């Protein structure tokens, strides 16, 4: 299966995931679910403002390609 999923990830000021949702589907529910799992378990660095971490949103993209 092929496709690219875009996941919007919301982060707290420490870079921890507070929410994740499919912003653009790969066209396959199973691939989207895998992309959500990957986005939730990834490690993020928060955005900084005035040298302090701030809550932010990041778009996590996953491209799936058949072998």
PQR file of N, CA, C, O and H, with PARSE charges and radii, in Angstrom:
ATOM      1  N   UNK A   1       0.834  -1.180   0.000 -0.4000 1.5000
ATOM      2  CA  UNK A   1       0.000   0.000   0.000 -0.0000 2.0000
ATOM      3  C   UNK A   1       0.875   1.238   0.000  0.5500 1.7000
ATOM      4  O   UNK A   1       1.930   1.262   0.634 -0.5500 1.4000
ATOM      5  N   UNK A   2       0.447   2.240  -0.694 -0.4000 1.5000
ATOM      6  CA  UNK A   2       1.158   3.503  -0.781 -0.0000 2.0000
ATOM      7  C   UNK A   2       0.261   4.622  -0.287  0.5500 1.7000
ATOM      8  O   UNK A   2      -0.964   4.511  -0.321 -0.5500 1.4000
ATOM      9  H   UNK A   2      -0.410   2.220  -1.209  0.4000 1.0000
ATOM     10  N   UNK A   3       0.871   5.686   0.167 -0.4000 1.5000
ATOM     11  CA  UNK A   3       0.122   6.868   0.576 -0.0000 2.0000
ATOM     12  C   UNK A   3       0.934   7.705   1.529  0.5500 1.7000
ATOM     13  O   UNK A   3       1.922   7.241   2.098 -0.5500 1.4000
ATOM     14  H   UNK A   3       1.867   5.777   0.195  0.4000 1.0000
ATOM     15  N   UNK A   4       0.515   8.935   1.701 -0.4000 1.5000
ATOM     16  CA  UNK A   4       1.159   9.843   2.647 -0.0000 2.0000
ATOM     17  C   UNK A   4       0.097  10.382   3.586  0.5500 1.7000
ATOM     18  O   UNK A   4      -0.942  10.883   3.154 -0.5500 1.4000
ATOM     19  H   UNK A   4      -0.288   9.311   1.239  0.4000 1.0000
ATOM     20  N   UNK A   5       0.370  10.272   4.866 -0.4000 1.5000
ATOM     21  CA  UNK A   5      -0.538  10.801   5.880 -0.0000 2.0000
ATOM     22  C   UNK A   5       0.111  12.008   6.539  0.5500 1.7000
ATOM     23  O   UNK A   5       1.318  12.020   6.777 -0.5500 1.4000
ATOM     24  H   UNK A   5       1.214   9.866   5.217  0.4000 1.0000
ATOM     25  N   UNK A   6      -0.685  13.010   6.828 -0.4000 1.5000
ATOM     26  CA  UNK A   6      -0.225  14.186   7.571 -0.0000 2.0000
ATOM     27  C   UNK A   6      -0.990  14.217   8.887  0.5500 1.7000
ATOM     28  O   UNK A   6      -2.221  14.186   8.909 -0.5500 1.4000
ATOM     29  H   UNK A   6      -1.666  13.001   6.635  0.4000 1.0000
ATOM     30  N   UNK A   7      -0.242  14.277   9.980 -0.4000 1.5000
ATOM     31  CA  UNK A   7      -0.817  14.255  11.318 -0.0000 2.0000
ATOM     32  C   UNK A   7      -0.481  15.565  12.017  0.5500 1.7000
ATOM     33  O   UNK A   7       0.692  15.918  12.136 -0.5500 1.4000
ATOM     34  H   UNK A   7       0.758  14.302   9.962  0.4000 1.0000
ATOM     35  N   UNK A   8      -1.495  16.287  12.481 -0.4000 1.5000
ATOM     36  CA  UNK A   8      -1.265  17.496  13.275 -0.0000 2.0000
ATOM     37  C   UNK A   8      -1.079  17.077  14.721  0.5500 1.7000
ATOM     38  O   UNK A   8      -1.952  16.448  15.318 -0.5500 1.4000
ATOM     39  H   UNK A   8      -2.448  15.999  12.385  0.4000 1.0000
ATOM     40  N   UNK A   9       0.079  17.437  15.278 -0.4000 1.5000
ATOM     41  CA  UNK A   9       0.436  17.074  16.643 -0.0000 2.0000
ATOM     42  C   UNK A   9       0.494  18.341  17.482  0.5500 1.7000
ATOM     43  O   UNK A   9       1.211  19.284  17.145 -0.5500 1.4000
ATOM     44  H   UNK A   9       0.788  17.949  14.793  0.4000 1.0000
ATOM     45  N   UNK A  10      -0.260  18.363  18.573 -0.4000 1.5000
ATOM     46  CA  UNK A  10      -0.217  19.492  19.505 -0.0000 2.0000
ATOM     47  C   UNK A  10       0.751  19.146  20.625  0.5500 1.7000
ATOM     48  O   UNK A  10       0.722  18.046  21.176 -0.5500 1.4000
ATOM     49  H   UNK A  10      -0.842  17.597  18.846  0.4000 1.0000
ATOM     50  N   UNK A  11       1.610  20.109  20.951 -0.4000 1.5000
ATOM     51  CA  UNK A  11       2.637  19.910  21.970 -0.0000 2.0000
ATOM     52  C   UNK A  11       2.461  20.888  23.116  0.5500 1.7000
ATOM     53  O   UNK A  11       2.030  22.023  22.917 -0.5500 1.4000
ATOM     54  H   UNK A  11       1.634  21.003  20.504  0.4000 1.0000
ATOM     55  N   UNK A  12       2.802  20.435  24.328 -0.4000 1.5000
ATOM     56  CA  UNK A  12       2.819  21.348  25.470 -0.0000 2.0000
ATOM     57  C   UNK A  12       4.179  22.052  25.500  0.5500 1.7000
ATOM     58  O   UNK A  12       5.031  21.748  24.666 -0.5500 1.4000
ATOM     59  H   UNK A  12       3.152  19.512  24.489  0.4000 1.0000
ATOM     60  N   UNK A  13       4.407  22.971  26.421 -0.4000 1.5000
ATOM     61  CA  UNK A  13       5.671  23.708  26.460 -0.0000 2.0000
ATOM     62  C   UNK A  13       6.911  22.838  26.676  0.5500 1.7000
ATOM     63  O   UNK A  13       8.027  23.299  26.438 -0.5500 1.4000
ATOM     64  H   UNK A  13       3.715  23.219  27.099  0.4000 1.0000
ATOM     65  N   UNK A  14       6.738  21.600  27.118 -0.4000 1.5000
ATOM     66  CA  UNK A  14       7.875  20.700  27.302 -0.0000 2.0000
ATOM     67  C   UNK A  14       8.107  19.807  26.088  0.5500 1.7000
ATOM     68  O   UNK A  14       9.084  19.059  26.055 -0.5500 1.4000
ATOM     69  H   UNK A  14       5.831  21.226  27.312  0.4000 1.0000
ATOM     70  N   UNK A  15       7.239  19.870  25.102 -0.4000 1.5000
ATOM     71  CA  UNK A  15       7.371  19.052  23.907 -0.0000 2.0000
ATOM     72  C   UNK A  15       6.603  17.745  23.983  0.5500 1.7000
ATOM     73  O   UNK A  15       6.746  16.895  23.103 -0.5500 1.4000
ATOM     74  H   UNK A  15       6.445  20.478  25.128  0.4000 1.0000
ATOM     75  N   UNK A  16       5.788  17.568  25.021 -0.4000 1.5000
ATOM     76  CA  UNK A  16       4.967  16.369  25.152 -0.0000 2.0000
ATOM     77  C   UNK A  16       3.716  16.485  24.282  0.5500 1.7000
ATOM     78  O   UNK A  16       3.136  17.563  24.157 -0.5500 1.4000
ATOM     79  H   UNK A  16       5.673  18.258  25.735  0.4000 1.0000
ATOM     80  N   UNK A  17       3.309  15.373  23.689 -0.4000 1.5000
ATOM     81  CA  UNK A  17       2.121  15.355  22.836 -0.0000 2.0000
ATOM     82  C   UNK A  17       0.871  15.478  23.694  0.5500 1.7000
ATOM     83  O   UNK A  17       0.672  14.706  24.632 -0.5500 1.4000
ATOM     84  H   UNK A  17       3.780  14.497  23.791  0.4000 1.0000
ATOM     85  N   UNK A  18       0.031  16.452  23.367 -0.4000 1.5000
ATOM     86  CA  UNK A  18      -1.243  16.613  24.067 -0.0000 2.0000
ATOM     87  C   UNK A  18      -2.423  16.184  23.200  0.5500 1.7000
ATOM     88  O   UNK A  18      -3.503  15.893  23.715 -0.5500 1.4000
ATOM     89  H   UNK A  18       0.192  17.079  22.605  0.4000 1.0000
ATOM     90  N   UNK A  19      -2.215  16.143  21.868 -0.4000 1.5000
ATOM     91  CA  UNK A  19      -3.276  15.732  20.955 -0.0000 2.0000
ATOM     92  C   UNK A  19      -2.643  15.411  19.609  0.5500 1.7000
ATOM     93  O   UNK A  19      -1.605  15.968  19.251 -0.5500 1.4000
ATOM     94  H   UNK A  19      -1.338  16.379  21.449  0.4000 1.0000
ATOM     95  N   UNK A  20      -3.274  14.514  18.872 -0.4000 1.5000
ATOM     96  CA  UNK A  20      -2.831  14.194  17.515 -0.0000 2.0000
ATOM     97  C   UNK A  20      -4.062  13.811  16.709  0.5500 1.7000
ATOM     98  O   UNK A  20      -4.917  13.055  17.170 -0.5500 1.4000
ATOM     99  H   UNK A  20      -4.118  14.062  19.164  0.4000 1.0000
ATOM    100  N   UNK A  21      -4.137  14.349  15.491 -0.4000 1.5000
ATOM    101  CA  UNK A  21      -5.283  14.039  14.632 -0.0000 2.0000
ATOM    102  C   UNK A  21      -4.840  14.031  13.178  0.5500 1.7000
ATOM    103  O   UNK A  21      -3.875  14.698  12.805 -0.5500 1.4000
ATOM    104  H   UNK A  21      -3.442  14.964  15.116  0.4000 1.0000
ATOM    105  N   UNK A  22      -5.552  13.275  12.369 -0.4000 1.5000
ATOM    106  CA  UNK A  22      -5.241  13.185  10.945 -0.0000 2.0000
ATOM    107  C   UNK A  22      -5.625  14.502  10.278  0.5500 1.7000
ATOM    108  O   UNK A  22      -6.788  14.903  10.302 -0.5500 1.4000
ATOM    109  H   UNK A  22      -6.336  12.733  12.672  0.4000 1.0000
ATOM    110  N   UNK A  23      -4.642  15.165   9.687 -0.4000 1.5000
ATOM    111  CA  UNK A  23      -4.892  16.408   8.957 -0.0000 2.0000
ATOM    112  C   UNK A  23      -5.158  16.112   7.488  0.5500 1.7000
ATOM    113  O   UNK A  23      -5.976  16.773   6.847 -0.5500 1.4000
ATOM    114  H   UNK A  23      -3.697  14.839   9.668  0.4000 1.0000
ATOM    115  N   UNK A  24      -4.451  15.100   6.957 -0.4000 1.5000
ATOM    116  CA  UNK A  24      -4.667  14.658   5.582 -0.0000 2.0000
ATOM    117  C   UNK A  24      -4.489  13.151   5.544  0.5500 1.7000
ATOM    118  O   UNK A  24      -3.425  12.630   5.879 -0.5500 1.4000
ATOM    119  H   UNK A  24      -3.787  14.563   7.477  0.4000 1.0000
ATOM    120  N   UNK A  25      -5.522  12.471   5.140 -0.4000 1.5000
ATOM    121  CA  UNK A  25      -5.524  11.008   5.121 -0.0000 2.0000
ATOM    122  C   UNK A  25      -4.650  10.458   3.996  0.5500 1.7000
ATOM    123  O   UNK A  25      -4.493  11.077   2.943 -0.5500 1.4000
ATOM    124  H   UNK A  25      -6.386  12.894   4.867  0.4000 1.0000
ATOM    125  N   UNK A  26      -4.093   9.287   4.250 -0.4000 1.5000
ATOM    126  CA  UNK A  26      -3.339   8.571   3.221 -0.0000 2.0000
ATOM    127  C   UNK A  26      -4.283   7.879   2.252  0.5500 1.7000
ATOM    128  O   UNK A  26      -3.871   7.418   1.188 -0.5500 1.4000
ATOM    129  H   UNK A  26      -4.221   8.784   5.105  0.4000 1.0000
ATOM    130  N   UNK A  27      -5.554   7.810   2.630 -0.4000 1.5000
ATOM    131  CA  UNK A  27      -6.539   7.095   1.831 -0.0000 2.0000
ATOM    132  C   UNK A  27      -6.791   5.691   2.346  0.5500 1.7000
ATOM    133  O   UNK A  27      -7.600   4.947   1.791 -0.5500 1.4000
ATOM    134  H   UNK A  27      -5.889   8.184   3.495  0.4000 1.0000
ATOM    135  N   UNK A  28      -6.075   5.330   3.436 -0.4000 1.5000
ATOM    136  CA  UNK A  28      -6.226   4.004   4.013 -0.0000 2.0000
ATOM    137  C   UNK A  28      -6.299   4.143   5.534  0.5500 1.7000
ATOM    138  O   UNK A  28      -5.384   4.689   6.150 -0.5500 1.4000
ATOM    139  H   UNK A  28      -5.419   5.935   3.887  0.4000 1.0000
ATOM    140  N   UNK A  29      -7.379   3.656   6.143 -0.4000 1.5000
ATOM    141  CA  UNK A  29      -7.568   3.801   7.591 -0.0000 2.0000
ATOM    142  C   UNK A  29      -6.447   3.149   8.394  0.5500 1.7000
ATOM    143  O   UNK A  29      -6.035   3.688   9.421 -0.5500 1.4000
ATOM    144  H   UNK A  29      -8.123   3.212   5.643  0.4000 1.0000
ATOM    145  N   UNK A  30      -5.954   2.014   7.951 -0.4000 1.5000
ATOM    146  CA  UNK A  30      -4.880   1.320   8.664 -0.0000 2.0000
ATOM    147  C   UNK A  30      -3.578   2.107   8.639  0.5500 1.7000
ATOM    148  O   UNK A  30      -2.881   2.192   9.650 -0.5500 1.4000
ATOM    149  H   UNK A  30      -6.288   1.576   7.117  0.4000 1.0000
ATOM    150  N   UNK A  31      -3.246   2.684   7.483 -0.4000 1.5000
ATOM    151  CA  UNK A  31      -2.037   3.505   7.388 -0.0000 2.0000
ATOM    152  C   UNK A  31      -2.177   4.757   8.241  0.5500 1.7000
ATOM    153  O   UNK A  31      -1.225   5.167   8.906 -0.5500 1.4000
ATOM    154  H   UNK A  31      -3.812   2.616   6.662  0.4000 1.0000
ATOM    155  N   UNK A  32      -3.358   5.366   8.226 -0.4000 1.5000
ATOM    156  CA  UNK A  32      -3.590   6.556   9.059 -0.0000 2.0000
ATOM    157  C   UNK A  32      -3.417   6.221  10.537  0.5500 1.7000
ATOM    158  O   UNK A  32      -2.822   7.003  11.279 -0.5500 1.4000
ATOM    159  H   UNK A  32      -4.131   5.033   7.687  0.4000 1.0000
ATOM    160  N   UNK A  33      -3.928   5.069  10.973 -0.4000 1.5000
ATOM    161  CA  UNK A  33      -3.797   4.655  12.376 -0.0000 2.0000
ATOM    162  C   UNK A  33      -2.332   4.439  12.736  0.5500 1.7000
ATOM    163  O   UNK A  33      -1.905   4.804  13.831 -0.5500 1.4000
ATOM    164  H   UNK A  33      -4.411   4.434  10.370  0.4000 1.0000
ATOM    165  N   UNK A  34      -1.557   3.850  11.825 -0.4000 1.5000
ATOM    166  CA  UNK A  34      -0.127   3.653  12.070 -0.0000 2.0000
ATOM    167  C   UNK A  34       0.598   4.991  12.167  0.5500 1.7000
ATOM    168  O   UNK A  34       1.460   5.178  13.026 -0.5500 1.4000
ATOM    169  H   UNK A  34      -1.904   3.553  10.935  0.4000 1.0000
ATOM    170  N   UNK A  35       0.243   5.919  11.280 -0.4000 1.5000
ATOM    171  CA  UNK A  35       0.855   7.247  11.310 -0.0000 2.0000
ATOM    172  C   UNK A  35       0.530   7.963  12.612  0.5500 1.7000
ATOM    173  O   UNK A  35       1.396   8.622  13.186 -0.5500 1.4000
ATOM    174  H   UNK A  35      -0.456   5.766  10.582  0.4000 1.0000
ATOM    175  N   UNK A  36      -0.711   7.843  13.087 -0.4000 1.5000
ATOM    176  CA  UNK A  36      -1.095   8.447  14.375 -0.0000 2.0000
ATOM    177  C   UNK A  36      -0.266   7.856  15.511  0.5500 1.7000
ATOM    178  O   UNK A  36       0.219   8.594  16.369 -0.5500 1.4000
ATOM    179  H   UNK A  36      -1.415   7.307  12.621  0.4000 1.0000
ATOM    180  N   UNK A  37      -0.098   6.547  15.527 -0.4000 1.5000
ATOM    181  CA  UNK A  37       0.711   5.898  16.569 -0.0000 2.0000
ATOM    182  C   UNK A  37       2.150   6.397  16.538  0.5500 1.7000
ATOM    183  O   UNK A  37       2.739   6.677  17.583 -0.5500 1.4000
ATOM    184  H   UNK A  37      -0.491   5.947  14.830  0.4000 1.0000
ATOM    185  N   UNK A  38       2.718   6.508  15.331 -0.4000 1.5000
ATOM    186  CA  UNK A  38       4.096   6.992  15.204 -0.0000 2.0000
ATOM    187  C   UNK A  38       4.216   8.436  15.686  0.5500 1.7000
ATOM    188  O   UNK A  38       5.166   8.783  16.388 -0.5500 1.4000
ATOM    189  H   UNK A  38       2.240   6.281  14.482  0.4000 1.0000
ATOM    190  N   UNK A  39       3.257   9.270  15.312 -0.4000 1.5000
ATOM    191  CA  UNK A  39       3.289  10.681  15.706 -0.0000 2.0000
ATOM    192  C   UNK A  39       3.179  10.831  17.218  0.5500 1.7000
ATOM    193  O   UNK A  39       3.859  11.666  17.814 -0.5500 1.4000
ATOM    194  H   UNK A  39       2.485   8.988  14.742  0.4000 1.0000
ATOM    195  N   UNK A  40       2.323  10.023  17.838 -0.4000 1.5000
ATOM    196  CA  UNK A  40       2.138  10.102  19.292 -0.0000 2.0000
ATOM    197  C   UNK A  40       3.367   9.627  20.053  0.5500 1.7000
ATOM    198  O   UNK A  40       3.641  10.114  21.150 -0.5500 1.4000
ATOM    199  H   UNK A  40       1.770   9.345  17.354  0.4000 1.0000
ATOM    200  N   UNK A  41       4.108   8.685  19.488 -0.4000 1.5000
ATOM    201  CA  UNK A  41       5.249   8.118  20.207 -0.0000 2.0000
ATOM    202  C   UNK A  41       6.583   8.797  19.865  0.5500 1.7000
ATOM    203  O   UNK A  41       7.611   8.477  20.462 -0.5500 1.4000
ATOM    204  H   UNK A  41       3.886   8.290  18.597  0.4000 1.0000
ATOM    205  N   UNK A  42       6.567   9.725  18.915 -0.4000 1.5000
ATOM    206  CA  UNK A  42       7.795  10.429  18.544 -0.0000 2.0000
ATOM    207  C   UNK A  42       8.223  11.405  19.644  0.5500 1.7000
ATOM    208  O   UNK A  42       7.421  11.797  20.491 -0.5500 1.4000
ATOM    209  H   UNK A  42       5.732   9.985  18.431  0.4000 1.0000
ATOM    210  N   UNK A  43       9.487  11.782  19.613 -0.4000 1.5000
ATOM    211  CA  UNK A  43      10.041  12.758  20.551 -0.0000 2.0000
ATOM    212  C   UNK A  43      10.144  14.103  19.843  0.5500 1.7000
ATOM    213  O   UNK A  43      10.638  14.185  18.718 -0.5500 1.4000
ATOM    214  H   UNK A  43      10.138  11.463  18.925  0.4000 1.0000
ATOM    215  N   UNK A  44       9.682  15.144  20.500 -0.4000 1.5000
ATOM    216  CA  UNK A  44       9.655  16.474  19.895 -0.0000 2.0000
ATOM    217  C   UNK A  44      10.377  17.487  20.779  0.5500 1.7000
ATOM    218  O   UNK A  44      10.422  17.356  22.002 -0.5500 1.4000
ATOM    219  H   UNK A  44       9.281  15.077  21.413  0.4000 1.0000
ATOM    220  N   UNK A  45      10.933  18.487  20.130 -0.4000 1.5000
ATOM    221  CA  UNK A  45      11.487  19.643  20.824 -0.0000 2.0000
ATOM    222  C   UNK A  45      10.443  20.749  20.687  0.5500 1.7000
ATOM    223  O   UNK A  45       9.983  21.027  19.579 -0.5500 1.4000
ATOM    224  H   UNK A  45      10.896  18.594  19.137  0.4000 1.0000
ATOM    225  N   UNK A  46      10.063  21.382  21.794 -0.4000 1.5000
ATOM    226  CA  UNK A  46       9.033  22.417  21.695 -0.0000 2.0000
ATOM    227  C   UNK A  46       9.540  23.653  20.959  0.5500 1.7000
ATOM    228  O   UNK A  46      10.743  23.870  20.819 -0.5500 1.4000
ATOM    229  H   UNK A  46      10.436  21.156  22.694  0.4000 1.0000
ATOM    230  N   UNK A  47       8.609  24.434  20.506 -0.4000 1.5000
ATOM    231  CA  UNK A  47       8.947  25.738  19.932 -0.0000 2.0000
ATOM    232  C   UNK A  47       9.365  26.636  21.089  0.5500 1.7000
ATOM    233  O   UNK A  47       8.864  26.488  22.203 -0.5500 1.4000
ATOM    234  H   UNK A  47       7.631  24.258  20.620  0.4000 1.0000
ATOM    235  N   UNK A  48      10.278  27.565  20.830 -0.4000 1.5000
ATOM    236  CA  UNK A  48      10.748  28.467  21.881 -0.0000 2.0000
ATOM    237  C   UNK A  48      10.393  29.907  21.560  0.5500 1.7000
ATOM    238  O   UNK A  48      10.422  30.331  20.404 -0.5500 1.4000
ATOM    239  H   UNK A  48      10.685  27.685  19.925  0.4000 1.0000
ATOM    240  N   UNK A  49      10.060  30.643  22.599 -0.4000 1.5000
ATOM    241  CA  UNK A  49       9.817  32.073  22.508 -0.0000 2.0000
ATOM    242  C   UNK A  49      10.421  32.694  23.755  0.5500 1.7000
ATOM    243  O   UNK A  49      10.119  32.274  24.872 -0.5500 1.4000
ATOM    244  H   UNK A  49      10.036  30.299  23.538  0.4000 1.0000
ATOM    245  N   UNK A  50      11.272  33.688  23.569 -0.4000 1.5000
ATOM    246  CA  UNK A  50      11.970  34.331  24.690 -0.0000 2.0000
ATOM    247  C   UNK A  50      12.680  33.284  25.548  0.5500 1.7000
ATOM    248  O   UNK A  50      12.657  33.358  26.777 -0.5500 1.4000
ATOM    249  H   UNK A  50      11.518  34.029  22.661  0.4000 1.0000
ATOM    250  N   UNK A  51      13.305  32.317  24.894 -0.4000 1.5000
ATOM    251  CA  UNK A  51      14.100  31.264  25.548 -0.0000 2.0000
ATOM    252  C   UNK A  51      13.287  30.311  26.418  0.5500 1.7000
ATOM    253  O   UNK A  51      13.853  29.611  27.257 -0.5500 1.4000
ATOM    254  H   UNK A  51      13.324  32.257  23.896  0.4000 1.0000
ATOM    255  N   UNK A  52      11.975  30.273  26.233 -0.4000 1.5000
ATOM    256  CA  UNK A  52      11.120  29.357  26.990 -0.0000 2.0000
ATOM    257  C   UNK A  52      10.283  28.538  26.014  0.5500 1.7000
ATOM    258  O   UNK A  52       9.844  29.040  24.979 -0.5500 1.4000
ATOM    259  H   UNK A  52      11.514  30.841  25.551  0.4000 1.0000
ATOM    260  N   UNK A  53      10.069  27.274  26.360 -0.4000 1.5000
ATOM    261  CA  UNK A  53       9.221  26.421  25.551 -0.0000 2.0000
ATOM    262  C   UNK A  53       7.786  26.923  25.586  0.5500 1.7000
ATOM    263  O   UNK A  53       7.300  27.364  26.628 -0.5500 1.4000
ATOM    264  H   UNK A  53      10.426  26.866  27.201  0.4000 1.0000
ATOM    265  N   UNK A  54       7.113  26.854  24.448 -0.4000 1.5000
ATOM    266  CA  UNK A  54       5.705  27.266  24.365 -0.0000 2.0000
ATOM    267  C   UNK A  54       4.912  26.151  23.677  0.5500 1.7000
ATOM    268  O   UNK A  54       5.457  25.377  22.889 -0.5500 1.4000
ATOM    269  H   UNK A  54       7.508  26.495  23.602  0.4000 1.0000
ATOM    270  N   UNK A  55       3.641  26.088  23.987 -0.4000 1.5000
ATOM    271  CA  UNK A  55       2.761  25.128  23.329 -0.0000 2.0000
ATOM    272  C   UNK A  55       2.739  25.439  21.831  0.5500 1.7000
ATOM    273  O   UNK A  55       2.748  26.603  21.429 -0.5500 1.4000
ATOM    274  H   UNK A  55       3.198  26.716  24.627  0.4000 1.0000
ATOM    275  N   UNK A  56       2.709  24.397  21.021 -0.4000 1.5000
ATOM    276  CA  UNK A  56       2.743  24.607  19.584 -0.0000 2.0000
ATOM    277  C   UNK A  56       2.119  23.412  18.865  0.5500 1.7000
ATOM    278  O   UNK A  56       1.746  22.416  19.485 -0.5500 1.4000
ATOM    279  H   UNK A  56       2.702  23.452  21.348  0.4000 1.0000
ATOM    280  N   UNK A  57       2.018  23.538  17.547 -0.4000 1.5000
ATOM    281  CA  UNK A  57       1.494  22.467  16.708 -0.0000 2.0000
ATOM    282  C   UNK A  57       2.527  22.138  15.644  0.5500 1.7000
ATOM    283  O   UNK A  57       3.168  23.028  15.086 -0.5500 1.4000
ATOM    284  H   UNK A  57       2.322  24.347  17.044  0.4000 1.0000
ATOM    285  N   UNK A  58       2.682  20.849  15.370 -0.4000 1.5000
ATOM    286  CA  UNK A  58       3.645  20.357  14.402 -0.0000 2.0000
ATOM    287  C   UNK A  58       2.914  19.406  13.453  0.5500 1.7000
ATOM    288  O   UNK A  58       2.047  18.647  13.886 -0.5500 1.4000
ATOM    289  H   UNK A  58       2.161  20.126  15.824  0.4000 1.0000
ATOM    290  N   UNK A  59       3.251  19.442  12.184 -0.4000 1.5000
ATOM    291  CA  UNK A  59       2.665  18.491  11.235 -0.0000 2.0000
ATOM    292  C   UNK A  59       3.678  17.381  10.975  0.5500 1.7000
ATOM    293  O   UNK A  59       4.763  17.615  10.442 -0.5500 1.4000
ATOM    294  H   UNK A  59       3.955  20.059  11.832  0.4000 1.0000
ATOM    295  N   UNK A  60       3.298  16.173  11.363 -0.4000 1.5000
ATOM    296  CA  UNK A  60       4.111  14.969  11.226 -0.0000 2.0000
ATOM    297  C   UNK A  60       3.645  14.270   9.954  0.5500 1.7000
ATOM    298  O   UNK A  60       2.474  13.903   9.845 -0.5500 1.4000
ATOM    299  H   UNK A  60       2.417  15.982  11.796  0.4000 1.0000
ATOM    300  N   UNK A  61       4.541  14.082   8.994 -0.4000 1.5000
ATOM    301  CA  UNK A  61       4.169  13.440   7.720 -0.0000 2.0000
ATOM    302  C   UNK A  61       4.827  12.071   7.626  0.5500 1.7000
ATOM    303  O   UNK A  61       5.997  11.897   7.966 -0.5500 1.4000
ATOM    304  H   UNK A  61       5.492  14.379   9.082  0.4000 1.0000
ATOM    305  N   UNK A  62       4.047  11.109   7.158 -0.4000 1.5000
ATOM    306  CA  UNK A  62       4.561   9.753   6.959 -0.0000 2.0000
ATOM    307  C   UNK A  62       4.233   9.319   5.540  0.5500 1.7000
ATOM    308  O   UNK A  62       3.078   9.353   5.116 -0.5500 1.4000
ATOM    309  H   UNK A  62       3.096  11.251   6.882  0.4000 1.0000
ATOM    310  N   UNK A  63       5.257   8.915   4.818 -0.4000 1.5000
ATOM    311  CA  UNK A  63       5.057   8.403   3.461 -0.0000 2.0000
ATOM    312  C   UNK A  63       5.187   6.891   3.500  0.5500 1.7000
ATOM    313  O   UNK A  63       6.230   6.366   3.892 -0.5500 1.4000
ATOM    314  H   UNK A  63       6.196   8.888   5.163  0.4000 1.0000
ATOM    315  N   UNK A  64       4.153   6.197   3.104 -0.4000 1.5000
ATOM    316  CA  UNK A  64       4.148   4.742   3.070 -0.0000 2.0000
ATOM    317  C   UNK A  64       4.364   4.292   1.619  0.5500 1.7000
ATOM    318  O   UNK A  64       3.725   4.801   0.699 -0.5500 1.4000
ATOM    319  H   UNK A  64       3.306   6.624   2.786  0.4000 1.0000
ATOM    320  N   UNK A  65       5.257   3.346   1.436 -0.4000 1.5000
ATOM    321  CA  UNK A  65       5.526   2.817   0.092 -0.0000 2.0000
ATOM    322  C   UNK A  65       5.612   1.301   0.177  0.5500 1.7000
ATOM    323  O   UNK A  65       6.246   0.755   1.080 -0.5500 1.4000
ATOM    324  H   UNK A  65       5.776   2.932   2.184  0.4000 1.0000
ATOM    325  N   UNK A  66       4.975   0.632  -0.763 -0.4000 1.5000
ATOM    326  CA  UNK A  66       5.022  -0.829  -0.814 -0.0000 2.0000
ATOM    327  C   UNK A  66       6.426  -1.269  -1.210  0.5500 1.7000
ATOM    328  O   UNK A  66       7.103  -0.586  -1.978 -0.5500 1.4000
ATOM    329  H   UNK A  66       4.460   1.075  -1.497  0.4000 1.0000
ATOM    330  N   UNK A  67       6.847  -2.374  -0.701 -0.4000 1.5000
ATOM    331  CA  UNK A  67       8.181  -2.903  -1.011 -0.0000 2.0000
ATOM    332  C   UNK A  67       8.202  -3.464  -2.365  0.5500 1.7000
ATOM    333  O   UNK A  67       9.236  -3.959  -2.812 -0.5500 1.4000
ATOM    334  H   UNK A  67       6.297  -2.929  -0.077  0.4000 1.0000
TER
END
